[in-house]
Amino acid sequence: MKHGGDIYTDGILKGKELIDFSSNINPLGVPKSFTDNIQEAIDNLNKYPDIKYRRLKGYVAEYVNNGEVLFGKFKKDPKFIKDGHGKLVDQKHIVLGNGAAEIIDLVISTLKKVMIITPSFGEYEENAKKHGCQIVYINSTENMDYDYKEIFNNLNKVDGIIVANPNNPDGRILKEEEFKTILDYCEQNNKLVIIDEAFIEFVGDINKSFVDKIRKYKCLFIIRALTKFYAMPGIRFGFGISQNEKIIEKIKSMQNPWNINAFAEVAAKYVLKDEEYIKKSLKWITKEREIFLEEIRKIEFIEKAYDTHGNFILCKLKGIDCELLYNLCLKEGIVIRKCNNYKGLDKFFVRVAIKDSHTNKILINKLNKLWRDFK
């Protein structure tokens, strides 16, 4: 299993309907603000998109600049931000991608030597190898935290580092104070710091993003997408943010023209300012994450369920391995994520997504039943 979300191999292509706990997508589904305006995209299908994507970059810039207002944790006057006094990014600081995957691939390709933390999203390593990058691996701590000291001590060996905030598969977030020394060193020594924030909206506190640090650190390159929080993996829309215009332009020079389609542009136009969807999503994840984590920890064959700031939970198993558990769940119409292919993890790790209350209860009940039958 290379990625989560493969409901085709054992499901759709065999005529079976599966409950997918391997894919970390917002269970609220596609925002109505997009579906209500989908005709706008259809009306644009007979013409090429703006090759410079000026309006689309404007939607992204407004989203990033108004993040604290949209996510409601910090009360700034929206007008103050829009007037430019608190502005984080301009259009020239944004590069658009056909999903975050394109941006991750291209930004890694700018490096010759890259540091990757284990465990982390497998695409980092795959892209680095594809582009012939030398890789320096740094292990996480036993409690699934970043080993900041070890990271710092090895920065002299690389051109850049990629980390996730929150990290997949465990949901940890970066600690600002500990990471500051790393940022300072990289800024002073011309090292690129790539932060993948594909899951940042699920944290519940947008201030945990490092996007506001780009004003101080030109070494920072932050990646976001519509895929996870806005439940739109099929749209294929992501973006990179940096004040390092040299990196932005280098990535653009490697892209094909018109890499963003009309549906993605309309999606960004409406969902990135959909306050009702954001509010409902934050209410859901704040409540269900706590409840689901508590219930998962009661299951007898779960040795440890790690604290998470994402919409997924990493679990360490005992008395059963991930392959057997996966197959037992599959027989019950459920797909979980085996984590034995994550560097740094073994056959006793699985990851499950956090769904709505009803669906979460189905998984908990099935897992308890499977264990009773298995014993």
N, C-alpha and C positions, 0 to 999 in steps of 0.2 A: 504494500500500500504506500504509494509515493505521496499522495495527498489525501486529505479528507474529502468528503463530498462525492465519492464514487458510488452513486446509487444506480448506476447503469449495469455494471458487470453482474452483480447478483440480484438486481432488482428489475429496473425498467426493461432491459433486454430479455429478461426471462418472464416478463409479464407479472412481476410481483411488486406490490407496494410496500416500501420500507419506511420506517421512521428513522431519519438520519440524524444521529447524534455525533457523527464524525465531522460535520460541517458547521463552522461557527458563524452562522448567519442569524441576524435579528429575526425572531419568530413573529414579530408584528408584520413582516412581509413588506412587499413593495409599497412605498408611500402613495397614498391616494392623490397627493399633490402632483405626482407624475402621471398616473393613469388618467386623471381628469384632464390632463393637458397633452395626452399622447398624440392627438390629432395635429398639434402644432409640428411635431416631428414628421408625421406622415406628409404634411403639406410641404415640407422642405426636402423630401426625398428626390425631387426632380432637379435639384441643384447642388453643386458642390458646397461643402462648408467653407466658411472663411478660412483661407489657408493659414492665417495668423491667429485665428481663434480669439479675436480681441474681446468680444462680449463674454465668451466662455471664461477667459482668464479674469475678466471683471467679476464674474459670479464667484469664482474661487477666491479671489483677493478679498471680496466683501465677507465671505464666510470665515476666512482666517482672521481678518481684522476685527470682526464682530463676534468672535468665538465666546468671549466671556459674557457677552450680552445674551447670545442665543442659548447658551447652556446654563444661564441663570445663577451661577455661583457668585459672581462678582458684579456689582451694580455700577456700571459706568454709563454715562450718558451716551447713547448710540450716536447722537449728533456730534459729540466731541470726537469720537473715533472717525466718523465719516469725513469730518473736516480735515483729517490728516494728522492731527496732533498726536494721536496714539496709534497711528498706522504702522503695522508690522511689515507689510509687503506691498509692492507695486506689481504690475503685470510683468515687468522685466525680471522679477525674482521667481517666476513660475514657469515650469515646464510640464506639459501635459502628456499623459501616456495612455496607451491602450491597456488599461488596468495598471495597478501598482507593479505588476510583474515586468512590464516593459521598462519602467523607470528603474527598478532594482537592477535589472540586467544591464542597462546602459550605464548607470552610475558606477557599478562595480567594474565595468569594462575600462573605466578611466584609470584604474589602479594597476600597479604591477605586483604589489604585495599587500595583502589585506588580512586583517585580524577578524576572526569569526569566533563567537562565543558558543559553547556547546552546553546544553542542547539549544537549537534555534531552528528557524524555518529553513528547510532543506534547499530551497532555491538559492540561498546565499552561496552555499558551497558549490552547487551545480553551475551557477553562473560564473563563479570565480574560476573553476576548472575549465569551463568552456572557453574562457578568454585567456587562459594560460597564466592566471595569477598565482603567485606563491601564497600559500595560506598558513597563517600562524593561528593555531587553535588554543583557546583559553577555556578551561573547564569552569563550570559554575561551582558554587559552594555546595556543600551537602544539603543545605536548606533551600536550594534553587534560588540563590541570589547571585548577583554579579560579584566577581572577585575583583574589586576595584584596584587593589594593590597589585595584583598579578597583571591586570590589564595595563596599568600605568608602567610597570616595569618592562613591558615588552613592546611599547609603542615605538621605540627606536628601531625596531626590526621591520616596520611596515610603512606603507604610504597612507593607509587609511584603515578605519575600523567600521564595521556595521553591527549595530545593536538594535533591539526592538523594544518598544515602550508603549504598551505592555509586550512582554516576550511570549512568543508561541514556541513551545506548548504549555508553559506553566503559569503565565499571567503575571509575572513580576513586573514592577515598574522601576525606572531609574530613580535613584536617590540623588537629588540635586546637589547636595553638599559634597557627597563622595565623588560625583561625576565631574564636578567643577575643575578639579585638578587635572583631569584628563582633557577637558575642553581647553583649559589654559595652555597646556603643553602642546596640544595639536594646533592651536591658533599661532603659537609662537614658532612652531617648527614645520608649518605648512603641511599638516596631515589632515586628511579629509575625515570627518565624522558623519557617518550616515545613520540616521535614526528612523527606523521603520515604525510609523505610528498608525498602522492600519486599524488597530483596535482601540485607539486612544479615547474615542467618544464613550466607550463602555465603562471607562474608569469612574465616571460620575463627577469628576472634577477636572474640567478642561485645563486648569492651571497646572496639572501634572504634565502637560505637553511642554516640549522644549522649544516650541515655535517662537516664543517671545525672546529667546536667546539669540536668534539670528541677527538681531540688531547689533549685538556685541561681537558675535563670532562668525566670521566669514567662512570658517572651516566647517560650519554646520550645513547639512543637507537633510531635509526632513521629507518623508514620503507619507502620503495619505491616499485614501481611495473611498469610493462609494460602496465597495463590495460588502463589507461586514455590517456596519451600523445601519446602513440604508438598505440592506438586503437586496442588492442589485449586482450580483456577480456576472449576470448575463449582459450587462451594459458595457462592461470592460472600460472603466474610467478610473484613472488614478492621476496623481500629480506630485511633482517634487517642488520644494521651496528652499531657496537659498539666496543669500546676498552675494554669493560668489558667482558673479555673472560669467566668468570664464567657464566654470563647470556647466552652468545652464546652457550656454551657447554650444559647448562641446557635445552635450547630449542631443540638443536640437539638430546639430549637424549630422548625427547618425540616424535620425528618424526619417521614416518615409512621410511624404506629404499626406494630409488628410487622414491622420491616424485615429481621429475621433469622429464617430458617426453622429448623425442627426439626433438619434434617440438619446445618446449620452449627453449631448449638449442641452437638450430639453430637460433631461433628468437633473443635471446640475443646476439649471436655472431655477427649478422649483423646489427640489428636495433640500437643498442646502440652506434654504430659509424657511423650512417647514417647522415652525415652532411647536405646533401641536404634536407632530410625530416625534420630535426630539424630547418633548416633555413626557409623553407616554412611554417612550423607550427607556428613559432614565428612571422612571418610576418602576417599570418592569424589572430592569436589571438590578436595581438597588434592593428590591424586595426578594426576587427569586434567587439571586446569587447567594445570599445569606441562608435562605431556607434549604436550597438544594445542597449546598456544601455541608450543612449540618446533617442532612439525611444520608448523603454519600458516606460520611464518616462513621455512620452507624452500621454499615454493611460489613459483615464478618470477614470477607476476604479482601477488603481494602485496608492495607497496612497503613497507608498515609494518603490523605487528599490535601494537596498543597493550597495554601492561601492564594487567591487570585484576584486580579483587578480587571480581568477580561470577561468574556462571556463563555468561558470554558474552564474545565477543571482537570488538572493532571493528577492521576491516581497511581500509586504504587501498589501492586497486588501481592498477595501471599497465598500460597497453596494452589495457585492456578496461574497459568501464563496467558499472555495477551492473545496468542493464536487460538487457544482453546476457548477462552472467553468470547472472542470475536465470533467464532463458529457457533457457539451456544446461543449468543444473542441473535445471530443471523437467522437461526431456526425459529426464533420468536418474532422475526420481522423487524429487528433493530440493527442498525449499523453503528458501531463505535470506532474510534480511531486507535489502531494498534500503533504504539510508539517505539517499537524495537528498531525502526530504521532511522530514528533520530540519533545522531552521534552524541554519545554521552549517556544514553539510556539503553536499557536492555529489554528482554522479553517480558519483564514484569511491570511494564508501564503501559497505561492506556490513557486516552483523553476523551472526555465527553463534553459536548456542548450544553449550555444552559438554555432550555427552551421555556415555553409557557408552563404555568403551574400544572395543568392537566397532563401534558406530555411528560414533564419531569417525573410525575407520580407513576406514570406507566413504566418508565425505566427503573425507578427504585423498586417497584413491585416485582418486575421481571427479574431483576438482579437477585433479589432475596429468594424468589422462587427457584431460580437457576441453581443457587448455592445449596438450597435444601435438597433438590433433586440430585445434584452432583455429589454431595456427601454420602 
